[in-house]
Amino acid sequence: MIEYNQVKIGQRIKQLRKAMRMSQQALARACSLSQTTVCNIENGNTFPNITTLLELSNFFNRKVSYLLCEDDGETVIPKSMSL
């Protein structure tokens, strides 16, 4: 069974958000989440559910495996594969 590090996942999402110069509130609105949820994910307090992972993956145009820190490549997902 694969174990994921919530803190690293949160750091990666925070890094992507900051690279876009977005607030947590702006990311929350863009992905239909609450600001509290974004904060909790970024701080490693909660693990994003599959729906949230897909929303974030689509928003950042990154593979879910990148968000989960399974790979370090910033390979973008083809637009034909996005939600």
C-alpha positions as CSV (number, residue, x, y, z in Angstrom):
1,M,0.0,0.0,0.0
2,I,1.3,3.4,-0.9
3,E,1.5,6.0,1.9
4,Y,1.2,9.6,1.0
5,N,2.8,12.5,3.0
6,Q,0.0,15.0,3.6
7,V,2.6,17.7,4.5
8,K,4.5,17.3,1.2
9,I,1.3,17.3,-0.8
10,G,0.2,20.5,0.9
11,Q,3.5,22.1,0.3
12,R,3.3,21.2,-3.4
13,I,-0.2,22.7,-3.8
14,K,0.9,25.8,-1.9
15,Q,3.9,26.2,-4.1
16,L,1.8,25.9,-7.3
17,R,-0.7,28.5,-5.8
18,K,2.0,30.9,-4.9
19,A,3.6,30.6,-8.3
20,M,0.4,31.8,-9.7
21,R,0.3,34.6,-7.1
22,M,-3.1,33.5,-5.9
23,S,-4.6,33.8,-2.4
24,Q,-6.1,30.7,-0.8
25,Q,-9.4,32.3,-1.2
26,A,-9.0,32.8,-5.0
27,L,-7.9,29.1,-5.3
28,A,-10.8,28.0,-3.2
29,R,-13.3,29.9,-5.5
30,A,-11.7,28.6,-8.6
31,C,-11.9,25.0,-7.5
32,S,-15.3,25.2,-5.6
33,L,-13.7,24.7,-2.2
34,S,-13.8,26.6,1.0
35,Q,-10.8,28.7,2.0
36,T,-10.6,26.5,5.2
37,T,-10.2,23.4,3.1
38,V,-7.4,24.9,1.0
39,C,-5.7,26.0,4.2
40,N,-6.0,22.6,5.8
41,I,-4.7,20.8,2.7
42,E,-1.7,23.2,2.4
43,N,-0.9,22.9,6.1
44,G,-1.0,19.1,5.9
45,N,-4.0,18.8,8.3
46,T,-6.2,17.0,5.8
47,F,-5.8,14.9,2.7
48,P,-7.6,16.1,-0.4
49,N,-10.3,13.7,-1.6
50,I,-10.3,12.4,-5.1
51,T,-12.7,15.0,-6.4
52,T,-10.6,17.8,-4.9
53,L,-7.4,16.2,-6.3
54,L,-9.0,16.2,-9.8
55,E,-10.1,19.8,-9.5
56,L,-6.7,20.9,-8.4
57,S,-5.0,18.9,-11.1
58,N,-7.2,20.4,-13.7
59,F,-6.8,23.9,-12.4
60,F,-3.0,23.7,-12.2
61,N,-2.8,21.7,-15.4
62,R,-0.7,19.0,-13.6
63,K,-1.0,15.3,-13.2
64,V,-2.5,14.0,-10.0
65,S,0.7,12.0,-9.5
66,Y,2.6,15.3,-9.4
67,L,0.2,16.7,-6.8
68,L,0.7,13.5,-4.8
69,C,4.5,13.9,-5.0
70,E,4.8,10.6,-6.8
71,D,7.0,12.2,-9.4
72,D,8.9,15.5,-9.7
73,G,8.2,16.1,-13.3
74,E,5.9,19.0,-14.0
75,T,4.4,17.3,-17.0
76,V,1.2,19.1,-17.9
77,I,-1.9,17.1,-18.7
78,P,-3.2,17.4,-22.3
79,K,-6.3,19.6,-22.5
80,S,-8.2,16.7,-24.0
81,M,-7.7,14.8,-20.7
82,S,-8.9,17.6,-18.5
83,L,-12.3,17.7,-16.8
